[in-house]
Amino acid sequence: MSDELGAARTEKAMQNNEISTSRQTSGAEEKVMSSPELTSMISAYLREGSNLTVPMVSDQVPTLKVGKWRAFFANLARVNRAFFHASIAILWEVMDTLEPFFELILPCDTLLDRATPAVPLAYWNAISSDEWKRFEVYSSRTKTLILNRKTSPEIDPSWLFYIASSTKRPAQLFPAIKHLVLTSNDTLSLFVAFHVTPQIDRLTVHLDKESKEPDDESSVAFTSSLAENAGKLTSLRLVQPVSWKIMDVVATIPGLKRLSLRVEKHITSADLSPLNELKSLEALAIEESTFSDAFPGSVGTADAIARESSMDNLTELRVTANCTRQFQVARHLSPKSLRTLELNVLGDLTGSMAVLPLFILVHAQRNTQLTSLVVTCRKFNITPGSVEDLRGDPRYTIMEPFINALSSLHNLTILSITGASFFSVDIIVQMLRMLRKLPQLQVFRFLPLQMTALEADDLMIPTLGALIEVSRHNPNLRELAIPLDIYVLDDLVLPHGYVSRHGLKKLAIDACIDEESAITTEDSLHMARYLDRLFPSLETLTEEWRKDTLDWRIWNVIERTLSFCQEIRAQAVNDARLMAS
């Protein structure tokens, strides 16, 4: 933070010497250089070209990525008073340290060298009104504050009580703050966090390992303060810790619109239920960091579908978890107002993949106005033994309720289910048949995997001939990804005079191509002619595949042939138009 400290020292020099600029200026130049409005506009323009990065939350404790832009604006701050005020608004907008505020601007006691702050911080000379005013010059510019253990000075509790009770300090330490990131429960960080609670509208809590407490005392106390004082808070992300008590308190925060939680395996469905009280919530994200390998204790769907919900404003739900947790969320939290549903399904050591159609069924039947449903499964390794006891159970093997639930989502524009496994080996055929009932669909991706490596679980793969139904019944489709058999071409016959104006742009066909099953030039031409007749606007067949792989090479040939057909057709239309004129 040397640039901020330099700017602070520059401001102090300006106060002492009343300097404006070291060089002589006159007339219009002086007016420009001394105009706060114009210098603010200049700084704002320069700021757009800088690499100022607001911190993003990930698995790591958030930190601020500092770029060369800081030194540039620190130099601007030294030009004159107008540039000083315009530049510090940028330099101090996003801060990841409390050191300059409580060590330099508020002059703390130092060691014998008169430069090194004493540890813990103390203020034996007290803090004057002028020093508090100077503090406010800088703190009033801060809009995002990251409270970090390494950059939050240790302070003697007695002096913290002194600061808290001082009649000279401003009523609000950071009056412009909107976004707070709390990564430490050290004394000074907690003091500032509690103090700014009434002002923030966005909050992230991601405490570091040193903050771990037996009963999460500081976190429970802080969230309790949020419930009482955070009247402007609309967006909350809780990464660590998240306990049943914390969720209990979070459920009482009024006005919360966006909530993101990272839960662990000890969180039960009963712990999740209080979140139903968040009536203002518009977006909810739940991520499971650790999960058990327990199969769901109950998989009944009737009660889950019939359950009442008070979250009438919740339109966006994202869940990253294994199937057991996914089913819990669907059963206890799914509202009736979703427009966007994104389920990232993580693998485990059980046969829980069998319940995937059930929790999708619950969501679909409760949220009939869905416009986007995306399910992505990964990290699954299903052994025959883990699902053997489930094969005879119609709850897992009969897909009709699942298919019917999807076909009732008439507002869907995006439907994507990839990496999922089903007991029903004709699931691709069933999904293609269902597709005609969703005429508004713009994106359809269905790329399932067989349940196990057993031959009995091999999926039935339709031929390219199935695409004619897509061409006829899904006029709005622009992207399609589906497994199809490209080795059976006998049924690629279109009715005489069949003309399609379908607007499909991207087609990805998973054809299980291997080196031993060669595609002849004649076969490639046949497929290209067929696809061109069905989808005359098709732009790519290769985007799904990594370049120079076997799949890419085969589809690239067909794609180039398609492009040639389109060029010839366009030229013929253009020639006909010229002749007619």
Backbone hydrogen bonds, N-H to C=O, Kabsch-Sander energy under -0.5 kcal/mol:
donor,donor_aa,acceptor,acceptor_aa,energy
5,L,1,M,-2.1
6,G,2,S,-2.5
7,A,3,D,-2.2
8,A,4,E,-2.2
9,R,5,L,-2.4
10,T,6,G,-2.3
11,E,7,A,-2.2
12,K,8,A,-1.7
13,A,9,R,-2.2
14,M,10,T,-2.2
15,Q,11,E,-2.0
16,N,12,K,-2.0
17,N,13,A,-2.8
18,E,14,M,-2.3
29,E,26,S,-1.0
30,E,26,S,-0.8
31,K,27,G,-1.7
32,V,28,A,-2.4
33,M,29,E,-2.9
34,S,30,E,-1.5
35,S,31,K,-0.5
35,S,32,V,-1.1
39,T,35,S,-2.6
40,S,36,P,-1.9
41,M,37,E,-1.7
42,I,38,L,-2.3
43,S,39,T,-2.5
44,A,40,S,-2.4
45,Y,41,M,-2.1
46,L,42,I,-2.4
47,R,43,S,-2.3
48,E,44,A,-1.3
49,G,45,Y,-0.7
49,G,46,L,-0.7
50,S,47,R,-1.2
53,T,65,K,-0.6
54,V,52,L,-0.5
58,S,60,Q,-0.9
65,K,63,T,-0.5
66,V,64,L,-0.8
70,R,67,G,-1.3
72,F,68,K,-1.4
73,F,69,W,-2.2
74,A,70,R,-2.3
75,N,71,A,-2.0
76,L,72,F,-1.8
77,A,73,F,-1.9
78,R,75,N,-1.3
79,V,76,L,-2.0
80,N,76,L,-0.5
84,F,80,N,-2.4
85,H,81,R,-2.2
86,A,82,A,-1.9
87,S,83,F,-2.5
88,I,84,F,-2.5
89,A,85,H,-1.0
90,I,87,S,-1.3
91,L,87,S,-2.9
92,W,88,I,-2.2
93,E,90,I,-0.9
94,V,90,I,-0.5
95,M,93,E,-0.5
95,M,144,T,-2.6
98,L,151,T,-2.4
99,E,151,T,-0.8
102,F,98,L,-2.2
103,E,99,E,-2.1
104,L,99,E,-0.7
104,L,100,P,-0.6
105,I,100,P,-2.7
106,L,101,F,-1.2
108,C,103,E,-1.5
108,C,106,L,-0.5
109,D,122,A,-2.8
111,L,116,T,-2.7
114,R,111,L,-2.3
118,A,109,D,-2.8
121,L,154,E,-2.9
126,A,123,Y,-2.0
128,S,126,A,-0.5
132,W,128,S,-1.8
133,K,129,S,-2.2
134,R,130,D,-2.3
135,F,131,E,-2.1
136,E,132,W,-1.9
137,V,133,K,-1.3
138,Y,134,R,-1.1
138,Y,135,F,-0.5
139,S,135,F,-2.8
140,S,136,E,-1.8
141,R,138,Y,-2.1
142,T,138,Y,-0.5
142,T,139,S,-0.9
143,K,93,E,-2.6
144,T,93,E,-2.6
145,L,179,H,-2.3
146,I,95,M,-3.1
147,L,145,L,-0.6
147,L,181,V,-3.2
148,N,146,I,-0.8
151,T,148,N,-0.8
152,S,149,R,-1.0
156,D,121,L,-1.8
159,W,156,D,-0.8
160,L,156,D,-1.7
161,F,157,P,-2.4
162,Y,158,S,-1.7
163,I,159,W,-2.3
164,A,160,L,-2.5
165,S,161,F,-1.9
166,S,162,Y,-0.8
166,S,163,I,-0.7
177,I,174,F,-1.3
178,K,143,K,-2.9
179,H,143,K,-2.6
180,L,202,R,-2.3
181,V,145,L,-2.7
182,L,204,T,-3.0
183,T,147,L,-2.1
183,T,181,V,-0.6
190,L,186,D,-2.4
191,F,187,T,-2.2
192,V,188,L,-2.4
193,A,189,S,-2.7
194,F,190,L,-2.9
195,H,191,F,-2.0
196,V,192,V,-2.4
197,T,193,A,-0.7
197,T,194,F,-0.5
199,Q,196,V,-2.1
200,I,196,V,-1.3
201,D,178,K,-2.5
202,R,178,K,-2.2
203,L,235,S,-2.0
204,T,180,L,-2.2
205,V,237,R,-2.8
206,H,182,L,-2.6
206,H,204,T,-0.6
207,L,240,Q,-2.8
208,D,183,T,-2.3
211,S,208,D,-1.6
212,K,209,K,-1.5
216,D,213,E,-0.6
220,V,216,D,-2.7
221,A,217,E,-2.6
222,F,218,S,-2.4
223,T,219,S,-2.7
224,S,220,V,-2.0
225,S,221,A,-1.8
226,L,222,F,-2.0
227,A,223,T,-2.1
228,E,224,S,-1.2
229,N,225,S,-3.0
230,A,226,L,-2.1
231,G,229,N,-2.2
233,L,230,A,-0.8
234,T,201,D,-2.2
235,S,201,D,-2.0
236,L,258,R,-2.7
237,R,203,L,-2.4
238,L,260,S,-3.2
239,V,205,V,-2.9
239,V,237,R,-0.6
240,Q,205,V,-1.3
247,M,243,S,-2.3
248,D,244,W,-2.0
249,V,245,K,-2.0
250,V,246,I,-2.8
251,A,247,M,-1.9
252,T,249,V,-2.2
253,I,250,V,-1.9
256,L,253,I,-0.9
257,K,234,T,-2.3
258,R,234,T,-2.8
259,L,283,A,-2.3
260,S,236,L,-2.3
261,L,285,A,-2.9
262,R,238,L,-1.6
263,V,261,L,-0.6
263,V,287,E,-2.7
267,I,264,E,-2.0
272,L,268,T,-1.2
273,S,269,S,-1.5
275,L,272,L,-1.9
276,N,273,S,-2.3
277,E,274,P,-2.3
278,L,275,L,-1.8
279,K,277,E,-1.9
281,L,278,L,-1.2
282,E,257,K,-3.3
283,A,257,K,-2.2
284,L,316,E,-2.5
285,A,259,L,-2.5
286,I,318,R,-2.7
287,E,261,L,-2.9
288,E,320,T,-3.0
289,S,263,V,-2.5
289,S,287,E,-0.6
290,T,263,V,-0.6
305,I,301,T,-2.4
306,A,302,A,-1.9
307,R,303,D,-1.3
312,D,310,S,-1.8
313,N,279,K,-0.5
314,L,311,M,-1.1
315,T,282,E,-2.1
315,T,313,N,-0.7
316,E,282,E,-1.6
317,L,340,T,-2.2
318,R,284,L,-2.4
319,V,342,E,-2.4
320,T,286,I,-2.9
321,A,319,V,-0.6
321,A,344,N,-2.0
323,C,346,L,-0.6
326,Q,322,N,-2.5
327,F,323,C,-2.4
328,Q,324,T,-1.7
329,V,325,R,-2.6
330,A,326,Q,-2.3
331,R,327,F,-2.5
332,H,328,Q,-2.5
333,L,329,V,-2.7
334,S,329,V,-1.3
339,R,315,T,-3.0
340,T,315,T,-2.7
341,L,372,S,-2.4
342,E,317,L,-2.6
343,L,374,V,-2.9
344,N,319,V,-3.1
344,N,342,E,-0.6
345,V,343,L,-0.8
345,V,376,T,-3.1
346,L,321,A,-2.2
346,L,344,N,-0.6
347,G,378,R,-1.1
354,A,351,G,-2.1
355,V,352,S,-2.2
356,L,353,M,-1.7
358,L,355,V,-0.7
359,F,355,V,-1.9
360,I,356,L,-1.9
361,L,357,P,-1.9
362,V,358,L,-2.2
363,H,359,F,-2.0
364,A,360,I,-2.7
365,Q,361,L,-2.6
366,R,362,V,-1.7
367,N,363,H,-2.1
368,T,366,R,-0.5
370,L,367,N,-1.3
371,T,339,R,-2.8
372,S,339,R,-2.0
373,L,414,I,-2.5
374,V,341,L,-2.6
375,V,416,S,-3.5
376,T,343,L,-2.8
377,C,418,T,-2.4
378,R,345,V,-2.2
383,T,381,N,-0.6
386,S,383,T,-0.8
387,V,383,T,-0.7
387,V,384,P,-0.9
388,E,384,P,-0.7
390,L,387,V,-1.5
391,R,387,V,-0.8
391,R,388,E,-0.9
393,D,390,L,-1.6
396,Y,393,D,-1.8
397,T,393,D,-1.3
398,I,394,P,-1.9
399,M,397,T,-0.6
403,I,399,M,-2.9
404,N,400,E,-2.7
405,A,401,P,-2.1
406,L,402,F,-1.9
407,S,403,I,-2.4
408,S,404,N,-0.9
408,S,405,A,-0.5
409,L,406,L,-1.8
410,H,408,S,-1.7
412,L,409,L,-1.6
413,T,371,T,-3.0
414,I,371,T,-1.9
415,L,443,V,-2.5
416,S,373,L,-2.7
417,I,445,R,-3.1
418,T,375,V,-2.5
419,G,447,L,-2.7
422,F,449,L,-0.6
423,F,396,Y,-0.6
425,V,423,F,-0.7
427,I,424,S,-1.3
430,Q,426,D,-2.2
431,M,427,I,-2.3
432,L,428,I,-2.3
433,R,429,V,-2.0
434,M,430,Q,-2.0
435,L,431,M,-1.4
436,R,432,L,-0.6
436,R,433,R,-0.6
437,K,434,M,-2.1
438,L,435,L,-2.1
441,L,438,L,-1.5
442,Q,413,T,-2.7
443,V,413,T,-2.3
444,F,479,E,-2.4
445,R,415,L,-2.5
446,F,481,A,-2.8
447,L,417,I,-2.0
449,L,420,A,-3.1
451,M,422,F,-0.6
457,D,454,L,-1.5
458,D,455,E,-1.7
460,M,425,V,-2.9
461,I,459,L,-0.5
464,L,485,D,-1.0
466,A,463,T,-2.0
467,L,464,L,-2.0
468,I,465,G,-1.2
469,E,466,A,-0.9
470,V,466,A,-0.8
471,S,467,L,-2.3
472,R,468,I,-1.7
473,H,469,E,-2.5
474,N,470,V,-1.9
476,N,439,P,-0.7
477,L,474,N,-1.4
478,R,442,Q,-3.3
479,E,442,Q,-1.8
480,L,506,K,-2.3
481,A,444,F,-2.2
482,I,508,A,-2.0
484,L,510,D,-1.2
485,D,462,P,-3.3
486,I,484,L,-0.7
489,L,487,Y,-0.6
492,L,489,L,-1.5
493,V,491,D,-2.1
498,Y,495,P,-2.1
503,G,475,P,-0.7
505,K,478,R,-1.7
506,K,478,R,-2.2
507,L,540,T,-2.4
508,A,480,L,-3.0
509,I,507,L,-0.5
510,D,482,I,-1.7
510,D,508,A,-0.6
511,A,509,I,-1.0
517,S,514,D,-0.9
518,A,516,E,-1.0
520,T,518,A,-0.6
524,S,520,T,-2.3
525,L,521,T,-2.4
526,H,522,E,-2.2
527,M,523,D,-2.6
528,A,524,S,-2.4
529,R,525,L,-2.5
530,Y,526,H,-2.1
531,L,527,M,-2.9
532,D,528,A,-2.3
533,R,529,R,-1.9
534,L,530,Y,-1.8
535,F,531,L,-3.2
537,S,502,H,-0.7
538,L,535,F,-1.7
539,E,505,K,-2.7
540,T,505,K,-1.9
545,W,542,T,-1.9
549,T,546,R,-1.7
553,R,549,T,-2.5
554,I,550,L,-2.1
555,W,551,D,-2.5
556,N,552,W,-2.4
557,V,553,R,-1.5
558,I,554,I,-1.5
559,E,555,W,-2.8
560,R,556,N,-2.4
561,T,557,V,-1.9
562,L,558,I,-2.4
563,S,559,E,-2.5
564,F,560,R,-1.9
565,C,561,T,-2.3
566,Q,562,L,-2.4
567,E,563,S,-2.1
568,I,564,F,-2.4
569,R,565,C,-2.4
570,A,566,Q,-2.5
571,Q,567,E,-2.4
572,A,568,I,-2.3
573,V,569,R,-2.3
574,N,570,A,-2.3
575,D,571,Q,-2.7
576,A,572,A,-2.4
577,R,573,V,-2.0
578,L,574,N,-2.1
579,M,575,D,-2.4
580,A,576,A,-2.0
581,S,577,R,-1.4
